[in-house]
Amino acid sequence: MPASFDDNTPPVMAELWRGDWVESRHRGHAVVADASGQILEAWGDPWLSVYPRSAVKSLQAIPLVESGALDAFGLGSEDLALACASHSGEPCHVERLGHWLSRMGLEPSALMCGAHPPFDEDAAAALIRAGMPATAIHNNCSGKHLGLLTTILHHREPLAGYHHPDHPAQRRVAAILEAMTGVACAQAPMAVDGCGVPTWAMPLAALATAMARFAAPVIPASLGADPSLVSARLAALLRVREAWSRHPVLIGGRTSFDTGVMEGAPGAVLVKSGGEGIAVAVLMERELGIALKIEDGTPRGKNVALAALLRRFGVAVSDALAVPVLTNWSGRPVGVLRPAPGWLENKA
């Protein structure tokens, strides 16, 4: 079983101030590691096991490139970015995903992620005005699922049940996760992610190490000495990294925290959030990875804590993202979210 929340109280990382009073506090765990797995800094428990959720979409996209499927179907870096994305359902996302789906000869019903309205409020309102229902294409995970289906078609495997852990598509994902994180998925707790695919628990330190390997690609010994396998993995890592960096709007959306951070520091950092207060980052120049978990699972706590960490390492993050103002329904400022004082200096 994973190490779960215990009596070792983690630091308060973010606070919500309303007037002159702290109204809410967000505690969490964070770790910074290099590609060898060495932990450089940590707060709370670096070995806390978590479900990484959508924070590992970049890893789940590696088979799409490594298998040759991306090139075989004439797809580009924009499509690869969407395979790594938790998109907001804006036209730039939905239209490209629709073209990709048509190229595969598939209908939205082939995607096992389910449907939900676009996260983007304007896009959701436009659907309502048009009298159209949301489909699986609007699901923030639809790019990941389409990447899985594309790889399956390339391998001439059955589409049915592709979201089950025993399907070849999920076995490929598990093998990638094992190689990049060092976690044996067969022995790790497994659950079902919000979009229906497996998510395997792993320590934050392992997740941070995997992210560092995008900045300083490390080819795991599990691939052996076969030069073709090593070359394919290295090429896939670099292409996923390039797509992740090159298309920040496709990764999230115009109001997304992840997109905003990457647009504000182009080429310096890669960011990806996951459900329940999970986030990862790749510090490109320093060749480091960051993994963070906010215990209460809130995006607002996660965003402020990650922004503080990124600023610590010299990444330019705007005040609008790092210390967001809280407004009421009339638009009047009534509070502010900001990093808790001193937590970055109190390391584990």
C-alpha positions as CSV (number, residue, x, y, z in Angstrom):
1,M,0.0,0.0,0.0
2,P,1.2,3.6,-0.6
3,A,2.3,5.8,2.2
4,S,-0.7,8.0,2.7
5,F,-1.4,11.0,4.8
6,D,-0.1,10.5,8.4
7,D,0.8,12.3,11.5
8,N,3.8,14.1,9.9
9,T,1.9,17.4,9.3
10,P,3.1,18.9,6.0
11,P,3.7,22.6,5.7
12,V,1.1,25.1,4.9
13,M,2.0,26.1,1.3
14,A,-0.8,28.6,0.4
15,E,-3.2,30.8,2.3
16,L,-6.4,32.6,1.4
17,W,-6.6,36.0,3.0
18,R,-10.0,37.8,3.1
19,G,-9.4,41.2,4.5
20,D,-6.9,41.0,7.4
21,W,-7.8,37.4,8.2
22,V,-6.5,34.0,7.0
23,E,-9.7,32.3,5.9
24,S,-8.2,29.0,4.5
25,R,-4.9,27.2,4.4
26,H,-3.6,24.6,2.0
27,R,-1.0,22.0,3.2
28,G,1.1,20.0,0.8
29,H,4.1,18.0,-0.1
30,A,6.7,18.8,-2.8
31,V,10.0,17.5,-4.1
32,V,12.7,18.6,-6.5
33,A,14.8,15.9,-8.1
34,D,17.3,15.4,-10.9
35,A,17.3,12.8,-13.7
36,S,19.4,10.3,-11.6
37,G,16.7,10.3,-8.9
38,Q,18.7,12.4,-6.4
39,I,16.4,14.6,-4.3
40,L,17.7,18.1,-4.1
41,E,15.0,19.7,-1.9
42,A,11.7,18.4,-0.4
43,W,8.9,19.7,1.8
44,G,6.5,17.4,3.6
45,D,7.0,13.8,2.6
46,P,8.9,13.3,-0.8
47,W,8.0,9.6,-0.7
48,L,4.3,10.1,-0.3
49,S,2.6,7.9,-2.9
50,V,0.0,9.6,-5.0
51,Y,-2.1,9.0,-8.0
52,P,-0.5,11.2,-10.6
53,R,-3.6,11.5,-12.7
54,S,-3.3,13.9,-15.7
55,A,0.2,15.1,-14.6
56,V,1.7,12.1,-16.5
57,K,0.0,12.7,-19.8
58,S,3.4,13.5,-21.3
59,L,4.5,10.0,-20.4
60,Q,1.4,8.4,-21.6
61,A,2.0,10.1,-25.0
62,I,5.4,8.5,-25.5
63,P,4.1,5.3,-27.2
64,L,2.3,7.4,-29.8
65,V,5.7,8.6,-31.0
66,E,7.9,5.6,-30.2
67,S,5.6,3.2,-32.0
68,G,5.8,5.3,-35.2
69,A,2.0,5.9,-35.1
70,L,2.3,9.7,-35.1
71,D,4.3,9.7,-38.3
72,A,2.4,6.9,-39.9
73,F,-0.8,8.8,-39.8
74,G,0.8,12.1,-40.8
75,L,0.2,13.8,-37.4
76,G,2.2,16.8,-36.2
77,S,3.5,18.5,-33.0
78,E,0.1,20.1,-32.4
79,D,-1.6,16.7,-32.3
80,L,1.1,15.4,-30.0
81,A,0.6,18.4,-27.7
82,L,-3.1,17.6,-27.5
83,A,-2.2,14.0,-26.6
84,C,-0.4,15.5,-23.6
85,A,-3.1,18.0,-22.8
86,S,-5.9,18.7,-20.3
87,H,-7.5,21.1,-22.8
88,S,-10.4,23.5,-22.1
89,G,-12.5,22.7,-25.1
90,E,-11.9,25.9,-27.0
91,P,-12.3,25.9,-30.8
92,C,-8.5,25.5,-31.3
93,H,-8.7,22.3,-29.4
94,V,-12.0,20.8,-30.6
95,E,-11.5,21.6,-34.3
96,R,-8.1,20.0,-34.4
97,L,-9.2,17.0,-32.4
98,G,-12.2,16.6,-34.8
99,H,-9.9,16.5,-37.8
100,W,-7.7,14.0,-36.1
101,L,-10.6,11.8,-35.2
102,S,-11.9,11.9,-38.8
103,R,-8.4,11.0,-40.1
104,M,-8.6,7.9,-38.0
105,G,-12.1,7.1,-39.3
106,L,-13.5,7.2,-35.8
107,E,-16.5,8.7,-34.1
108,P,-16.5,10.5,-30.8
109,S,-18.2,7.5,-29.3
110,A,-15.0,5.6,-29.7
111,L,-13.4,7.6,-27.0
112,M,-14.0,6.0,-23.6
113,C,-13.3,9.3,-21.7
114,G,-17.0,10.3,-21.7
115,A,-18.4,13.8,-22.3
116,H,-18.4,16.9,-20.3
117,P,-19.0,20.6,-21.2
118,P,-15.9,22.6,-22.2
119,F,-13.9,24.0,-19.2
120,D,-13.7,27.3,-21.2
121,E,-16.8,29.3,-20.3
122,D,-17.2,31.0,-23.7
123,A,-16.9,27.6,-25.5
124,A,-19.5,26.1,-23.1
125,A,-21.9,29.0,-23.7
126,A,-21.4,28.7,-27.5
127,L,-22.5,25.1,-27.3
128,I,-25.6,26.0,-25.4
129,R,-26.5,28.8,-27.8
130,A,-26.1,26.4,-30.7
131,G,-28.3,23.8,-29.0
132,M,-25.6,21.2,-29.3
133,P,-24.6,18.7,-26.6
134,A,-21.0,18.2,-25.4
135,T,-19.3,15.1,-26.8
136,A,-16.3,13.1,-25.8
137,I,-14.2,15.5,-27.9
138,H,-14.9,18.3,-25.4
139,N,-13.6,16.1,-22.6
140,N,-10.2,17.6,-21.4
141,C,-8.6,14.1,-21.8
142,S,-9.8,13.5,-25.3
143,G,-6.4,14.1,-26.8
144,K,-4.8,11.4,-24.6
145,H,-7.5,8.9,-25.6
146,L,-7.2,9.7,-29.3
147,G,-3.4,9.2,-28.9
148,L,-4.0,5.8,-27.4
149,L,-6.5,4.8,-30.2
150,T,-4.1,6.0,-32.9
151,T,-1.3,3.8,-31.5
152,I,-3.8,0.9,-31.3
153,L,-4.8,1.3,-34.9
154,H,-1.1,1.5,-36.0
155,H,-0.5,-1.9,-34.2
156,R,-3.7,-3.3,-35.7
157,E,-5.0,-4.2,-32.2
158,P,-8.7,-4.3,-31.1
159,L,-10.2,-1.0,-30.0
160,A,-12.6,-2.6,-27.6
161,G,-11.6,-2.3,-24.0
162,Y,-8.6,-0.1,-24.6
163,H,-9.2,1.6,-21.3
164,H,-8.8,-1.6,-19.3
165,P,-5.4,-2.3,-17.7
166,D,-4.9,-5.6,-19.5
167,H,-5.2,-4.1,-23.0
168,P,-1.9,-3.8,-24.9
169,A,-2.3,0.0,-25.0
170,Q,-2.4,0.2,-21.2
171,R,0.4,-2.3,-20.9
172,R,2.6,0.0,-23.1
173,V,1.7,2.9,-20.8
174,A,2.6,0.9,-17.7
175,A,6.0,-0.1,-19.2
176,I,6.7,3.6,-19.9
177,L,5.8,4.6,-16.4
178,E,8.0,1.9,-15.0
179,A,11.0,2.9,-17.1
180,M,10.7,6.6,-16.4
181,T,9.8,6.5,-12.7
182,G,11.3,3.3,-11.5
183,V,7.9,2.2,-10.0
184,A,6.8,-1.4,-10.7
185,C,3.2,-0.8,-11.8
186,A,2.3,-4.5,-11.2
187,Q,3.0,-4.0,-7.5
188,A,1.6,-0.5,-7.2
189,P,-2.0,0.4,-6.2
190,M,-4.1,1.0,-9.2
191,A,-7.3,3.0,-9.6
192,V,-9.4,4.4,-12.4
193,D,-8.7,8.0,-13.5
194,G,-11.5,10.5,-14.1
195,C,-11.4,9.7,-17.9
196,G,-11.6,5.9,-17.3
197,V,-8.0,4.7,-17.8
198,P,-5.8,3.2,-15.1
199,T,-3.8,5.4,-12.8
200,W,-1.0,3.8,-10.8
201,A,0.2,5.2,-7.5
202,M,3.8,6.4,-7.2
203,P,6.0,8.4,-4.9
204,L,6.3,12.1,-5.5
205,A,10.1,11.6,-5.8
206,A,9.7,9.1,-8.6
207,L,7.3,11.5,-10.4
208,A,9.8,14.4,-10.1
209,T,12.6,12.2,-11.4
210,A,10.5,11.2,-14.5
211,M,10.0,14.9,-15.2
212,A,13.7,15.7,-14.9
213,R,14.3,13.1,-17.5
214,F,12.5,15.3,-20.1
215,A,15.1,18.0,-19.4
216,A,18.1,15.6,-19.3
217,P,16.9,12.5,-21.2
218,V,18.0,9.3,-19.4
219,I,17.4,6.1,-21.2
220,P,16.6,3.4,-18.6
221,A,18.7,0.2,-18.4
222,S,15.5,-1.8,-18.8
223,L,15.7,-1.2,-22.6
224,G,19.0,-3.1,-22.7
225,A,21.7,-2.3,-25.1
226,D,19.5,-2.5,-28.3
227,P,20.5,0.7,-30.0
228,S,17.2,0.9,-32.0
229,L,15.1,0.8,-28.8
230,V,17.3,3.3,-27.1
231,S,17.3,5.7,-30.1
232,A,13.5,5.4,-30.4
233,R,12.9,6.2,-26.7
234,L,15.3,9.2,-26.8
235,A,13.6,10.5,-30.0
236,A,10.2,10.1,-28.4
237,L,11.2,12.0,-25.3
238,L,12.6,14.9,-27.3
239,R,9.5,15.1,-29.5
240,V,7.1,15.0,-26.6
241,R,9.1,17.7,-24.9
242,E,9.2,19.9,-28.0
243,A,5.4,19.6,-28.5
244,W,4.7,20.3,-24.8
245,S,6.9,23.4,-24.9
246,R,5.9,24.7,-28.3
247,H,2.1,24.7,-27.9
248,P,1.2,25.9,-24.4
249,V,-2.4,26.9,-25.4
250,L,-3.1,23.4,-26.6
251,I,-1.9,21.9,-23.4
252,G,-4.4,23.9,-21.3
253,G,-6.2,26.9,-22.7
254,R,-6.3,30.7,-22.7
255,T,-7.2,30.9,-18.9
256,S,-5.3,27.8,-17.8
257,F,-2.6,28.1,-15.1
258,D,-0.3,25.7,-17.0
259,T,-0.6,27.6,-20.2
260,G,-0.1,31.0,-18.5
261,V,3.1,29.9,-16.8
262,M,4.6,28.4,-19.9
263,E,3.7,31.4,-22.1
264,G,5.3,33.7,-19.5
265,A,8.5,31.8,-19.5
266,P,8.8,30.2,-23.0
267,G,11.3,27.4,-23.2
268,A,12.3,27.7,-19.5
269,V,9.7,25.5,-17.9
270,L,7.1,22.8,-18.7
271,V,4.1,22.5,-16.4
272,K,1.3,20.0,-16.2
273,S,-1.5,19.8,-13.6
274,G,-3.4,16.7,-12.5
275,G,-6.5,16.1,-10.6
276,E,-6.8,16.4,-6.8
277,G,-4.0,19.0,-6.3
278,I,-1.3,17.3,-8.3
279,A,1.2,19.2,-10.4
280,V,4.6,18.6,-12.1
281,A,7.1,20.9,-13.7
282,V,10.3,20.5,-15.8
283,L,13.0,23.1,-15.2
284,M,14.7,23.0,-18.5
285,E,18.0,24.9,-17.9
286,R,18.5,23.4,-14.4
287,E,17.5,19.9,-15.7
288,L,15.3,19.3,-12.7
289,G,11.8,17.9,-12.1
290,I,9.2,19.1,-9.6
291,A,6.3,17.1,-8.2
292,L,3.7,18.6,-5.8
293,K,0.6,17.4,-4.0
294,I,-1.8,19.6,-2.1
295,E,-3.6,17.5,0.5
296,D,-7.0,19.0,0.1
297,G,-6.9,18.5,-3.6
298,T,-7.7,22.1,-4.6
299,P,-6.4,23.6,-7.8
300,R,-6.1,27.1,-6.2
301,G,-3.7,25.8,-3.5
302,K,-1.7,23.8,-6.0
303,N,-1.3,26.8,-8.4
304,V,-0.1,29.2,-5.7
305,A,2.3,26.6,-4.2
306,L,3.8,25.6,-7.6
307,A,4.2,29.2,-8.6
308,A,6.1,29.9,-5.4
309,L,8.4,26.9,-6.1
310,L,9.0,28.0,-9.7
311,R,9.8,31.5,-8.6
312,R,12.3,30.1,-6.2
313,F,14.1,28.5,-9.1
314,G,14.1,31.7,-11.1
315,V,11.1,31.1,-13.4
316,A,9.2,34.3,-14.1
317,V,5.6,33.8,-13.0
318,S,3.2,36.7,-13.1
319,D,1.5,38.0,-10.0
320,A,-1.9,37.2,-11.6
321,L,-0.9,33.5,-11.4
322,A,1.3,33.5,-8.3
323,V,-0.8,35.7,-6.0
324,P,-4.3,35.7,-7.6
325,V,-6.9,38.2,-6.3
326,L,-10.2,36.8,-5.1
327,T,-13.3,38.7,-6.3
328,N,-16.9,38.5,-5.5
329,W,-19.8,38.2,-8.0
330,S,-19.8,42.0,-8.6
331,G,-16.1,41.9,-9.5
332,R,-14.9,43.6,-6.4
333,P,-11.6,42.4,-4.9
334,V,-12.3,40.8,-1.5
335,G,-9.2,38.7,-0.9
336,V,-6.0,37.2,-2.2
337,L,-4.3,33.8,-2.4
338,R,-0.6,33.9,-1.6
339,P,2.2,31.6,-0.5
340,A,2.3,30.9,3.2
341,P,5.2,32.7,4.8
342,G,8.4,30.7,5.4
343,W,7.4,27.3,4.0
344,L,10.1,27.4,1.3
345,E,12.8,27.8,3.9
346,N,11.5,24.9,6.1
347,K,12.6,21.9,4.1
348,A,12.1,18.2,5.0
